[in-house]
Amino acid sequence: MHRKRRHTNTRETTMHAHAFQAFRSTTRRWRHALAGLLATTTLCAASAAAAAYPDRSLQLILSFPPGGATDVLARELGLKLGAVLGQSVVVVNRPGAGGLIGMQSAARSEADGYTLYISSVMSNSIYEALNGKQQISLDGDFDAVDGIASAPHILVAPTQLGVRDMAGLVQLLKASPDKYNYASMGAGTLSNLEAEIFKEQTGVQALQIPYKGSSQAIPEVINGSSAFMFDSVTSSLPHKDAGRIAILGVASAKRLSVLPDVPTFKELGVQGLEAENLFALMVPKGTPPDRIAALAQAMDKVQQDAAFRKAIGAQGFEISEISGTALPQFILDQQRFWKDKVRTLNINTGK
């Protein structure tokens, strides 16, 4: 009896071992199957999330107050971009501190593709050239999406001065080197630096009279208190049409569609005045590449839209030819250029 029970126990033990091995094998298979299912589900969810972008409204931050040409650009862009993306794009104006308030607000937002920033590349580069590298910078805290549009400045002079072209203005200024001054939109602005480059390249002399923006400066040009100014197209064009000022040159690489008869400074033999005044679309650093690509594709469609071109063209903007891939190098080039100009021209804002 004792031997029989031992034999039975051994057989039962063997059966239990086989059953346990079968259970482990089945469990392992189920575990692998479940892991595969979870992985597939995760990939599908990720793909669905990527395909669904954007699934809510976006905000478009700019460092300019409402009502100006840049605000018009932002609102036209938001309208068209929203139509392409299928979600509303809310424009948020955050001016102040030389553009830093809006820039900081955008840079510190979630890098998820739902916060966009319109940067004035020239203004930012000049600000850094005058004040040093800031805690927030375009090249360090943002990823580039695309160039939006440029708004080159134009050289204007009062018609009562009697000059009809740049050569006439230069001749007049050289004949009386201590007599004339020029108006600017403020010390350390693009308008100021363009005028100083113009003086350097042509050999004329004129004292700067800085104002708080174009709205204060252009009347002083019209009444003849200042001999010239580098102004925006939007501000000056109505006065040109009314015969109060003459437009003598445009600070861009090519002529403007709204002013086809006005030559560029390069055509006039003046170097260093291809200040495109570019506005670019940026996102916080670390935004997923697929979302940047989606925004860039949407931008391509917006820039081809005839209504968008017409609306911003009326504000003196030209569609940018600078792509998102070329934008980072363009920003670095502008930072170097304006830093060098501030140094060589000895620009001092009095701060």
SEROVO-119654 format. One record per residue (C-alpha): chain; y negated, x negated, z. Coordinates in Angstrom, 1 decimal, m for minus. Layout:
N
NODE   chaine        Y        X        Z
NODE        A        Y        X        Z
...
//
This chain:
351
NODE   chaine        Y        X        Z
NODE        A      0.0      0.0      0.0
NODE        A     m2.3     m2.8      1.0
NODE        A     m1.8     m4.6     m2.4
NODE        A     m2.3     m1.4     m4.3
NODE        A     m5.6     m0.6     m2.6
NODE        A     m6.9     m4.2     m3.4
NODE        A     m6.0     m3.8     m7.1
NODE        A     m7.8     m0.4     m7.2
NODE        A    m10.9     m1.9     m5.6
NODE        A    m10.9     m4.8     m8.1
NODE        A    m10.7     m2.4    m11.0
NODE        A    m13.4     m0.2     m9.5
NODE        A    m15.6     m3.2     m9.0
NODE        A    m15.1     m4.2    m12.7
NODE        A    m16.0     m0.7    m13.8
NODE        A    m19.1     m0.7    m11.7
NODE        A    m20.1     m4.1    m13.2
NODE        A    m19.7     m2.8    m16.7
NODE        A    m21.6      0.3    m15.9
NODE        A    m24.5     m1.7    m14.4
NODE        A    m24.6     m4.0    m17.4
NODE        A    m24.7     m1.0    m19.7
NODE        A    m27.5      0.5    m17.6
NODE        A    m29.5     m2.8    m17.6
NODE        A    m29.1     m3.0    m21.4
NODE        A    m30.2      0.6    m21.9
NODE        A    m33.1      0.1    m19.6
NODE        A    m34.2     m3.1    m21.4
NODE        A    m34.0     m1.2    m24.7
NODE        A    m36.1      1.6    m23.3
NODE        A    m38.6     m0.8    m21.8
NODE        A    m39.0     m2.6    m25.2
NODE        A    m39.3      0.7    m27.0
NODE        A    m41.9      1.9    m24.5
NODE        A    m43.9     m1.4    m24.8
NODE        A    m43.8     m1.1    m28.6
NODE        A    m45.0      2.5    m28.3
NODE        A    m47.8      1.5    m26.0
NODE        A    m48.9     m1.3    m28.2
NODE        A    m48.9      1.0    m31.3
NODE        A    m50.8      3.6    m29.3
NODE        A    m53.4      1.0    m28.2
NODE        A    m53.8     m0.3    m31.7
NODE        A    m54.2      3.2    m33.1
NODE        A    m56.7      4.1    m30.4
NODE        A    m58.7      0.9    m31.1
NODE        A    m58.6      1.6    m34.8
NODE        A    m59.7      5.2    m34.2
NODE        A    m62.5      4.0    m32.0
NODE        A    m63.7      1.5    m34.6
NODE        A    m63.5      4.1    m37.3
NODE        A    m65.4      6.6    m35.2
NODE        A    m68.4      4.4    m34.7
NODE        A    m71.0      5.6    m34.1
NODE        A    m69.9      8.7    m32.1
NODE        A    m73.2      9.3    m30.3
NODE        A    m76.9      8.7    m30.9
NODE        A    m78.4      5.2    m31.1
NODE        A    m81.7      3.9    m29.8
NODE        A    m84.1      1.7    m31.9
NODE        A    m86.4     m0.4    m29.8
NODE        A    m89.6     m1.9    m31.1
NODE        A    m92.3     m4.0    m29.3
NODE        A    m95.2     m2.1    m30.9
NODE        A    m97.2      1.0    m29.8
NODE        A    m96.9      4.4    m31.6
NODE        A    m99.1      5.1    m34.6
NODE        A    m99.3      1.8    m36.4
NODE        A    m97.6      0.6    m39.6
NODE        A    m94.7     m0.9    m37.7
NODE        A    m94.1      2.4    m35.9
NODE        A    m94.0      4.2    m39.3
NODE        A    m91.5      1.6    m40.5
NODE        A    m89.3      2.2    m37.4
NODE        A    m89.4      5.9    m37.7
NODE        A    m88.6      5.9    m41.4
NODE        A    m85.8      3.5    m40.8
NODE        A    m84.4      5.6    m37.9
NODE        A    m84.5      8.7    m40.0
NODE        A    m82.6      7.2    m43.0
NODE        A    m80.3      5.1    m40.9
NODE        A    m79.3      8.1    m38.8
NODE        A    m78.6     10.1    m42.0
NODE        A    m76.2      7.3    m43.3
NODE        A    m74.5      6.8    m39.9
NODE        A    m74.2     10.5    m39.2
NODE        A    m75.9     10.2    m35.8
NODE        A    m79.5     10.4    m34.6
NODE        A    m81.5      7.2    m34.1
NODE        A    m84.1      7.5    m31.4
NODE        A    m87.2      5.3    m31.7
NODE        A    m88.3      3.8    m28.4
NODE        A    m91.8      2.1    m28.3
NODE        A    m92.0     m0.7    m25.6
NODE        A    m95.1     m2.8    m26.3
NODE        A    m96.7     m5.4    m24.1
NODE        A    m96.6     m9.1    m23.1
NODE        A    m96.7    m10.4    m26.6
NODE        A    m93.6     m8.3    m27.6
NODE        A    m91.5     m9.6    m24.7
NODE        A    m91.2     m6.2    m22.9
NODE        A    m89.4     m4.6    m25.8
NODE        A    m87.4     m7.7    m26.6
NODE        A    m86.1     m8.0    m23.0
NODE        A    m85.3     m4.3    m22.9
NODE        A    m83.2     m4.6    m26.0
NODE        A    m81.5     m7.9    m25.1
NODE        A    m80.4     m6.6    m21.7
NODE        A    m78.9     m3.5    m23.1
NODE        A    m75.1     m3.0    m23.6
NODE        A    m73.8     m5.0    m26.6
NODE        A    m72.0     m2.0    m28.0
NODE        A    m73.8     m1.3    m31.2
NODE        A    m75.8      1.6    m29.8
NODE        A    m79.0     m0.4    m29.1
NODE        A    m80.9     m1.8    m32.0
NODE        A    m84.1     m3.9    m32.0
NODE        A    m86.8     m4.3    m34.7
NODE        A    m88.1     m7.9    m34.4
NODE        A    m91.3     m9.2    m35.9
NODE        A    m89.9    m12.7    m36.7
NODE        A    m93.3    m14.3    m37.4
NODE        A    m95.0    m12.9    m34.3
NODE        A    m92.1    m13.9    m32.1
NODE        A    m92.0    m17.4    m33.5
NODE        A    m95.8    m17.9    m33.1
NODE        A    m95.6    m16.6    m29.5
NODE        A    m92.9    m19.2    m28.7
NODE        A    m94.9    m21.9    m30.4
NODE        A    m97.9    m21.2    m28.3
NODE        A    m96.2    m20.4    m25.0
NODE        A    m92.9    m22.3    m25.1
NODE        A    m89.4    m21.1    m25.2
NODE        A    m89.1    m17.8    m23.3
NODE        A    m86.2    m16.5    m21.1
NODE        A    m85.4    m14.1    m23.9
NODE        A    m85.3    m15.4    m27.5
NODE        A    m84.2    m14.1    m30.9
NODE        A    m81.9    m17.0    m31.6
NODE        A    m80.3    m17.0    m28.1
NODE        A    m80.0    m13.4    m27.1
NODE        A    m79.5    m11.4    m30.3
NODE        A    m77.1    m11.1    m33.3
NODE        A    m78.7    m10.5    m36.7
NODE        A    m77.9     m7.4    m38.7
NODE        A    m80.3     m7.5    m41.7
NODE        A    m83.8     m8.2    m42.8
NODE        A    m85.6     m4.8    m43.1
NODE        A    m88.9     m5.4    m44.8
NODE        A    m91.9     m7.7    m44.9
NODE        A    m95.6     m6.9    m44.6
NODE        A    m97.5     m9.9    m45.9
NODE        A   m101.2    m10.3    m45.0
NODE        A   m104.0    m10.4    m47.6
NODE        A   m107.2    m12.5    m47.7
NODE        A   m110.2    m10.1    m47.8
NODE        A   m113.9    m10.7    m48.1
NODE        A   m116.9     m8.3    m48.0
NODE        A   m118.1     m7.2    m51.5
NODE        A   m121.7     m7.9    m50.3
NODE        A   m120.8    m11.6    m50.2
NODE        A   m120.6    m11.5    m54.0
NODE        A   m117.3    m13.3    m54.4
NODE        A   m114.6    m11.9    m56.7
NODE        A   m111.8    m14.4    m56.2
NODE        A   m110.6    m17.2    m53.9
NODE        A   m112.3    m19.9    m55.8
NODE        A   m115.6    m18.2    m55.4
NODE        A   m115.1    m17.9    m51.6
NODE        A   m114.2    m21.5    m51.3
NODE        A   m117.2    m22.6    m53.3
NODE        A   m119.5    m20.5    m51.1
NODE        A   m118.0    m21.8    m47.8
NODE        A   m118.3    m25.4    m48.9
NODE        A   m121.9    m25.0    m50.0
NODE        A   m122.9    m23.9    m46.5
NODE        A   m120.2    m25.3    m44.1
NODE        A   m121.9    m24.3    m40.9
NODE        A   m123.1    m20.9    m41.9
NODE        A   m120.0    m18.6    m42.0
NODE        A   m117.3    m17.5    m39.6
NODE        A   m114.0    m15.6    m40.1
NODE        A   m112.6    m12.6    m38.2
NODE        A   m109.0    m12.5    m36.8
NODE        A   m106.8    m10.0    m35.1
NODE        A   m106.9    m12.2    m32.0
NODE        A   m106.5    m15.8    m31.0
NODE        A   m103.0    m17.0    m31.6
NODE        A   m102.1    m14.2    m33.9
NODE        A   m100.6    m14.6    m37.4
NODE        A   m104.1    m13.6    m38.8
NODE        A   m105.6    m16.6    m36.9
NODE        A   m103.0    m19.1    m38.0
NODE        A   m103.2    m18.0    m41.6
NODE        A   m106.9    m18.6    m41.6
NODE        A   m106.5    m22.0    m40.1
NODE        A   m103.9    m23.0    m42.7
NODE        A   m106.3    m21.7    m45.4
NODE        A   m109.1    m23.9    m44.0
NODE        A   m106.8    m26.9    m43.8
NODE        A   m105.6    m26.5    m47.4
NODE        A   m108.9    m25.7    m49.0
NODE        A   m111.2    m28.0    m46.9
NODE        A   m113.6    m25.2    m45.9
NODE        A   m115.2    m24.8    m42.5
NODE        A   m115.5    m21.5    m40.6
NODE        A   m115.6    m20.5    m37.0
NODE        A   m113.0    m18.0    m35.7
NODE        A   m114.3    m14.8    m34.2
NODE        A   m111.2    m13.2    m32.6
NODE        A   m111.0     m9.4    m32.1
NODE        A   m108.5     m7.1    m30.5
NODE        A   m106.6     m6.1    m33.6
NODE        A   m107.5     m5.2    m37.2
NODE        A   m109.2     m2.0    m36.2
NODE        A   m112.0     m3.9    m34.5
NODE        A   m112.1     m6.9    m36.9
NODE        A   m112.2     m5.2    m40.3
NODE        A   m115.6     m3.4    m39.7
NODE        A   m117.1     m6.8    m39.0
NODE        A   m115.9     m8.0    m42.4
NODE        A   m117.1     m4.9    m44.1
NODE        A   m120.7     m5.3    m42.7
NODE        A   m120.8     m9.0    m43.6
NODE        A   m120.8    m10.4    m40.1
NODE        A   m117.6    m12.3    m41.0
NODE        A   m117.0    m14.0    m44.4
NODE        A   m113.3    m13.4    m44.6
NODE        A   m110.2    m12.3    m42.8
NODE        A   m106.4    m12.2    m43.2
NODE        A   m105.6     m8.6    m42.7
NODE        A   m102.7     m6.1    m43.2
NODE        A   m102.5     m4.2    m46.5
NODE        A   m102.5     m0.9    m44.6
NODE        A   m105.8     m1.6    m42.9
NODE        A   m107.6     m3.1    m45.9
NODE        A   m106.5     m1.0    m48.8
NODE        A   m108.6      2.0    m48.2
NODE        A   m111.7     m0.2    m47.9
NODE        A   m110.8     m2.0    m51.1
NODE        A   m110.5      1.4    m52.9
NODE        A   m113.9      2.4    m51.5
NODE        A   m115.4     m0.8    m52.9
NODE        A   m116.3     m2.3    m49.5
NODE        A   m114.1     m5.4    m49.6
NODE        A   m112.4     m7.6    m52.2
NODE        A   m108.8     m8.7    m51.9
NODE        A   m108.5    m12.3    m53.0
NODE        A   m104.9    m13.4    m52.3
NODE        A   m101.6    m12.4    m50.8
NODE        A    m99.7    m14.5    m48.3
NODE        A    m96.2    m14.0    m49.7
NODE        A    m93.7    m15.6    m52.1
NODE        A    m94.4    m13.0    m54.8
NODE        A    m97.0    m10.4    m55.7
NODE        A    m96.9     m7.1    m53.9
NODE        A    m95.9     m3.9    m55.8
NODE        A    m98.9     m2.1    m54.3
NODE        A   m101.3     m4.9    m55.4
NODE        A    m99.8     m6.2    m58.6
NODE        A   m103.1     m7.8    m59.8
NODE        A   m103.6     m9.9    m56.7
NODE        A   m102.2    m13.4    m57.0
NODE        A   m100.2    m15.2    m54.3
NODE        A   m101.6    m18.3    m52.6
NODE        A    m99.0    m20.4    m54.3
NODE        A   m100.3    m19.2    m57.6
NODE        A   m103.8    m20.2    m56.4
NODE        A   m102.6    m23.7    m55.5
NODE        A   m102.7    m23.2    m51.7
NODE        A    m99.5    m24.3    m49.9
NODE        A    m98.1    m23.1    m46.6
NODE        A    m99.2    m19.5    m46.9
NODE        A    m96.0    m17.8    m47.7
NODE        A    m96.0    m16.0    m44.4
NODE        A    m93.7    m13.0    m45.3
NODE        A    m94.3    m11.4    m41.9
NODE        A    m90.6    m10.3    m41.8
NODE        A    m89.3     m7.5    m39.7
NODE        A    m85.6     m7.7    m38.9
NODE        A    m82.9     m5.5    m37.4
NODE        A    m81.2     m7.2    m34.5
NODE        A    m78.6     m6.2    m31.8
NODE        A    m77.8     m7.7    m28.4
NODE        A    m75.7    m10.8    m28.4
NODE        A    m72.0    m10.1    m28.3
NODE        A    m72.1     m6.8    m30.2
NODE        A    m68.7     m6.4    m31.9
NODE        A    m68.6     m7.8    m35.5
NODE        A    m67.2     m4.7    m37.0
NODE        A    m70.1     m2.7    m35.7
NODE        A    m72.6     m5.2    m36.9
NODE        A    m70.9     m5.0    m40.3
NODE        A    m71.1     m1.1    m40.2
NODE        A    m74.8     m1.4    m39.5
NODE        A    m75.4     m3.9    m42.3
NODE        A    m73.6     m1.6    m44.8
NODE        A    m75.8      1.3    m43.6
NODE        A    m78.9     m0.9    m44.1
NODE        A    m77.9     m1.6    m47.7
NODE        A    m77.8      2.1    m48.4
NODE        A    m81.1      2.7    m46.6
NODE        A    m82.9     m0.1    m48.5
NODE        A    m81.7      1.4    m51.9
NODE        A    m83.1      4.8    m51.0
NODE        A    m86.1      5.6    m53.2
NODE        A    m87.8      7.8    m50.6
NODE        A    m87.5      5.0    m48.0
NODE        A    m89.0      2.5    m50.4
NODE        A    m91.9      4.8    m51.2
NODE        A    m92.6      5.7    m47.6
NODE        A    m92.8      2.1    m46.3
NODE        A    m94.4      0.8    m49.5
NODE        A    m97.4      3.1    m48.7
NODE        A    m97.7      1.1    m45.5
NODE        A    m97.8     m2.2    m47.3
NODE        A    m94.1     m3.1    m46.7
NODE        A    m91.8     m4.8    m49.2
NODE        A    m88.0     m4.5    m49.0
NODE        A    m86.6     m7.7    m47.5
NODE        A    m84.3     m9.9    m49.6
NODE        A    m83.1    m11.8    m46.6
NODE        A    m79.5    m10.8    m45.7
NODE        A    m78.0    m10.7    m42.2
NODE        A    m76.0    m13.9    m42.9
NODE        A    m79.2    m15.7    m43.9
NODE        A    m81.3    m14.3    m41.1
NODE        A    m80.3    m16.7    m38.2
NODE        A    m81.3    m19.8    m40.3
NODE        A    m84.5    m18.1    m41.4
NODE        A    m85.5    m17.4    m37.8
NODE        A    m84.8    m21.1    m36.8
NODE        A    m86.9    m22.3    m39.8
NODE        A    m89.8    m20.0    m38.8
NODE        A    m89.7    m21.2    m35.2
NODE        A    m89.9    m24.9    m36.4
NODE        A    m92.6    m24.1    m39.0
NODE        A    m95.0    m22.4    m36.6
NODE        A    m94.3    m24.8    m33.8
NODE        A    m95.4    m27.6    m36.1
NODE        A    m98.5    m25.7    m37.3
NODE        A    m99.6    m24.9    m33.8
NODE        A    m99.4    m28.6    m33.0
NODE        A   m101.0    m30.0    m36.2
NODE        A   m103.8    m27.4    m36.3
NODE        A   m104.4    m27.7    m32.6
NODE        A   m104.3    m24.0    m32.0
NODE        A   m105.5    m23.1    m28.5
NODE        A   m105.6    m19.5    m27.3
NODE        A   m107.6    m20.4    m24.2
NODE        A   m104.8    m19.4    m21.8
//
